[in-house]
Amino acid sequence: MTGLTRYLAPMNAHTSSSSSPSTVDPRPLVAKSIALAGDIIGEVHPSQMGNPTPCGTFTVHQLLGHLLGALDRITVVGRNVENPFGRPEHFEPSDGDWAGAWHEFAREEEAAWADPATLTRPTMLPWAAESGALALRSYVAEFTAHTWDLAQATDQNPAWDDEVLAMSLDVMREILPAAGRQEMFDAIRATMPKEMRGGPNAYAPAIAIAGDAPLIDQLIAHIGRNPA
């Protein structure tokens, strides 16, 4: 989330790759996470664009642009013809139709990953050793967390899917362990371009929560947001 996602994954590529079910097709859950995000985006009112969100310093407007950027990026990964991190991190529809843009980007993402061969092919991401399936799993987690951010900022209650939440929680536990998080952040920021090092941090120390709490609350607490 925000620009840190690209730096988190390379540092955890070995852990993620060795412990993840890379043979499982994540595309149905990707589709569900994208569809739910689209539902929430469609209910955002123009008057809410300046609202703060739980994601760093992003406003609703900025988070919408970031979400479109993330959806575009995973589409480019699936196409496997250009560097996904050469793409803009934020998009904004010229006509102001955020929901329409999201649905169009979603159709492009689905087409980019239609061939099952994309799931076993090494991705064109900086760490390069992970399969397409593992890359997709990480974006399920990103879309889910940001859907929560957007819903919180616009007073919405998403209809969460337990399978999507379970995968998202597994992914975030793999790539963002609760222990040693600050040391990880320091190391990540050392690898960033100088102009990004002072930017917003999408993650914070994990918040303790009951093991039988709802999955969405467990996910949000793990990435350092307060689910209350």
C-alpha positions in Angstrom: 0.0 0.0 0.0 1.3 3.3 -1.0 4.8 3.1 -2.5 6.0 0.7 0.2 4.5 -2.4 -1.3 7.2 -2.7 -3.9 9.9 -2.6 -1.2 8.2 -4.9 1.2 7.9 -7.8 -1.1 11.6 -8.1 -2.2 12.7 -8.3 1.4 10.2 -11.1 2.1 10.2 -12.9 -1.2 11.9 -16.0 0.2 9.5 -16.3 3.1 6.5 -15.7 0.9 7.5 -18.0 -1.8 8.4 -20.9 0.4 5.3 -20.8 2.6 2.6 -19.8 0.2 0.2 -22.2 -1.7 1.6 -21.2 -5.1 -0.4 -23.9 -6.9 -3.8 -22.4 -5.8 -5.5 -20.3 -8.5 -6.1 -16.9 -6.8 -8.0 -15.4 -9.7 -11.5 -16.0 -8.3 -10.6 -14.2 -5.1 -8.8 -11.4 -7.0 -12.1 -10.9 -8.9 -14.1 -10.8 -5.6 -11.7 -8.3 -4.0 -11.8 -6.1 -7.1 -15.6 -6.3 -7.3 -16.1 -5.3 -3.7 -13.7 -2.4 -4.1 -15.8 -1.3 -7.1 -19.0 -1.4 -5.0 -17.4 0.9 -2.4 -15.9 3.2 -5.0 -19.4 3.5 -6.6 -20.9 4.8 -3.4 -18.3 7.6 -2.8 -19.9 11.0 -3.0 -18.0 13.9 -4.5 -18.4 15.8 -1.2 -16.2 13.0 0.5 -13.2 13.4 -1.8 -11.3 15.5 0.8 -12.0 13.2 3.7 -9.0 11.7 5.5 -8.5 8.0 5.3 -6.7 5.5 7.7 -4.0 5.1 5.0 -1.2 7.4 6.0 -1.9 11.0 4.7 -4.1 9.9 1.8 -7.4 11.6 1.3 -10.3 9.7 -0.3 -9.3 11.4 -3.6 -5.7 10.3 -3.3 -6.6 6.8 -2.3 -8.9 6.3 -5.3 -6.0 7.3 -7.5 -3.7 4.9 -5.8 -6.2 2.1 -6.1 -6.5 2.6 -9.8 -2.7 2.7 -10.0 -2.5 -0.7 -8.2 -5.1 -2.2 -10.5 -3.3 -1.0 -13.5 0.0 -2.3 -12.2 -1.2 -5.9 -11.6 -2.7 -5.8 -15.1 0.7 -4.9 -16.6 2.2 -7.7 -14.6 -0.2 -10.1 -16.2 0.5 -8.9 -19.7 4.3 -9.4 -19.1 5.3 -6.9 -21.7 6.6 -3.9 -19.8 8.0 -2.9 -16.4 5.0 -2.5 -14.1 6.8 0.0 -12.0 7.3 2.2 -14.9 3.6 2.9 -14.8 2.1 5.9 -12.8 1.3 5.2 -9.2 -1.9 7.2 -9.4 -4.6 7.5 -12.1 -7.4 9.9 -12.3 -10.3 9.6 -14.8 -10.6 12.7 -16.9 -14.4 12.6 -16.7 -14.4 12.1 -12.9 -16.2 8.8 -13.2 -14.2 6.8 -10.7 -16.5 3.8 -10.7 -16.5 3.6 -14.5 -12.7 3.8 -14.6 -12.5 1.1 -12.0 -14.7 -1.3 -13.9 -12.8 -0.6 -17.1 -9.5 -1.3 -15.4 -11.0 -4.5 -13.9 -12.0 -5.8 -17.3 -8.4 -5.2 -18.5 -7.0 -7.0 -15.4 -9.2 -10.0 -16.0 -8.1 -10.2 -19.7 -4.5 -9.9 -18.7 -4.7 -12.9 -16.4 -7.1 -15.1 -18.5 -4.4 -17.5 -19.6 -3.7 -20.0 -16.8 0.0 -20.0 -17.8 0.3 -16.5 -16.2 0.0 -18.1 -12.8 3.3 -20.1 -13.1 5.2 -17.6 -15.1 7.8 -15.5 -13.1 6.6 -12.0 -12.7 8.2 -8.8 -13.9 8.4 -7.4 -10.4 11.7 -6.3 -8.7 12.1 -9.6 -6.9 11.4 -11.5 -10.1 11.4 -15.0 -8.5 7.8 -15.2 -7.5 5.1 -16.7 -9.7 2.2 -14.8 -11.1 -0.1 -16.6 -8.6 1.9 -15.3 -5.7 1.9 -11.8 -7.1 -1.9 -11.9 -7.4 -2.2 -13.0 -3.8 -0.4 -9.9 -2.6 -2.8 -7.7 -4.5 -5.9 -9.4 -3.0 -4.5 -8.2 0.3 -3.8 -4.7 -1.0 -7.3 -4.3 -2.5 -8.9 -5.6 0.6 -7.0 -3.4 3.1 -7.7 -0.3 0.9 -11.3 -1.2 0.5 -11.5 -1.0 4.3 -9.7 2.3 4.3 -12.1 3.7 1.8 -15.1 2.4 3.5 -14.0 3.9 6.8 -13.5 7.2 5.2 -16.9 7.3 3.5 -19.1 5.6 6.2 -19.7 2.4 4.3 -20.0 -1.2 5.5 -18.6 -3.7 2.9 -20.0 -7.2 2.5 -16.8 -9.0 3.3 -16.0 -12.4 1.8 -14.4 -14.7 4.3 -12.2 -16.5 1.7 -10.8 -13.1 0.5 -10.2 -12.0 4.1 -8.5 -15.3 5.0 -6.1 -15.0 2.0 -5.4 -11.4 2.7 -4.6 -12.1 6.3 -2.3 -15.0 5.4 -0.5 -12.8 2.9 0.0 -9.9 5.3 1.3 -12.3 8.0 3.8 -13.7 5.5 5.2 -10.4 4.1 4.8 -8.2 7.2 5.7 -10.2 10.4 4.6 -8.5 13.6 8.0 -8.9 15.2 10.9 -6.7 14.0 8.6 -4.4 11.9 10.4 -1.1 12.7 13.7 -2.6 11.7 12.1 -3.8 8.5 10.7 -0.3 7.8 14.2 1.3 8.4 15.8 -1.2 6.0 13.1 -0.6 3.4 13.4 3.2 3.6 17.1 2.9 3.1 16.5 1.3 -0.3 14.0 3.9 -1.4 14.8 6.9 -3.6 15.6 9.9 -1.5 12.4 11.7 -2.4 10.2 8.9 -1.1 11.8 8.3 2.3 9.8 11.0 4.0 6.5 9.8 2.5 3.6 8.3 4.4 4.0 4.9 6.0 1.2 2.6 5.1 1.9 0.3 8.1 2.3 0.7 11.8 3.1 -1.7 14.7 0.5 -4.5 14.9 -2.3 -4.0 17.3 -3.1 -6.8 19.7 -6.5 -8.3 19.1 -8.5 -11.4 20.1 -7.8 -14.5 18.0 -11.5 -15.0 17.5 -12.1 -11.4 16.3 -13.7 -11.1 12.8 -11.2 -11.7 10.0 -11.4 -8.1 8.8 -10.5 -6.8 12.2 -7.6 -9.3 12.5 -6.3 -8.1 9.1 -6.6 -4.4 9.9 -5.0 -4.8 13.3 -2.1 -6.8 11.8 -1.2 -3.9 9.5 -1.4 -1.4 12.4 -4.8 0.2 11.9 -7.4 0.3 14.6 -10.4 -1.8 13.6 -12.6 -0.2 16.3 
